[in-house]
Amino acid sequence: MTMRATPPTVVVLTPAERRALHEFQEQLATHAGAGARVLVTDRDGRPVAEAVADSAALAAALAAADRLFELGKPVAVIDEDAELTTTQAAQLLQVSRQYLARLLDRGAIPSRLVGTHHRIRIGDLLAYRARRREGVRDLARLSDEFGIYEE
């Protein structure tokens, strides 16, 4: 099978966008050391791309950032140790806040209390999401192995 290379997208940035991109690159240089996770979200905190620094996925994350810049949307670089509220964490996982609260109550995701409010580290949230995705892949592999959906 021959794979055709996709031509690069040319993005013309305004001076303000160039400054924003430069600031974004500085944030990456400061916070994205070897093995660090880079998460690109839209303004509402929904994940657009995720990568580990020094990987091909980082290039994909930067491409997603470029698309957001092209659409005039902001891009945030968030430290893995940053903490989210339950609402933000639920948005990131794309689950309801009530479901997230049950996960926190049973200890599936580590959190800490600030007064009566939970705070969840982004790194812990991403680790949970990776475990959940791996579980789904395992189930799919088992269903293929046992021919569950074959007719």
Rosetta blueprint (number, residue, H / E / L):
1 M L
2 T L
3 M L
4 R L
5 A L
6 T L
7 P L
8 P L
9 T L
10 V L
11 V L
12 V L
13 L L
14 T L
15 P H
16 A H
17 E H
18 R H
19 R H
20 A H
21 L H
22 H H
23 E H
24 F H
25 Q H
26 E H
27 Q H
28 L H
29 A H
30 T H
31 H H
32 A L
33 G L
34 A L
35 G L
36 A L
37 R E
38 V E
39 L E
40 V E
41 T E
42 D L
43 R L
44 D L
45 G L
46 R L
47 P E
48 V E
49 A E
50 E E
51 A E
52 V E
53 A L
54 D L
55 S L
56 A H
57 A H
58 L H
59 A H
60 A H
61 A H
62 L H
63 A H
64 A H
65 A H
66 D H
67 R H
68 L H
69 F H
70 E H
71 L L
72 G L
73 K L
74 P L
75 V L
76 A L
77 V L
78 I L
79 D L
80 E L
81 D L
82 A L
83 E E
84 L E
85 T L
86 T H
87 T H
88 Q H
89 A H
90 A H
91 Q H
92 L H
93 L H
94 Q L
95 V L
96 S L
97 R H
98 Q H
99 Y H
100 L H
101 A H
102 R H
103 L H
104 L H
105 D H
106 R L
107 G L
108 A L
109 I L
110 P L
111 S L
112 R E
113 L E
114 V E
115 G L
116 T L
117 H E
118 H E
119 R E
120 I E
121 R E
122 I H
123 G H
124 D H
125 L H
126 L H
127 A H
128 Y H
129 R H
130 A H
131 R H
132 R H
133 R H
134 E H
135 G H
136 V H
137 R H
138 D H
139 L H
140 A H
141 R H
142 L H
143 S H
144 D H
145 E H
146 F H
147 G L
148 I L
149 Y L
150 E L
151 E L
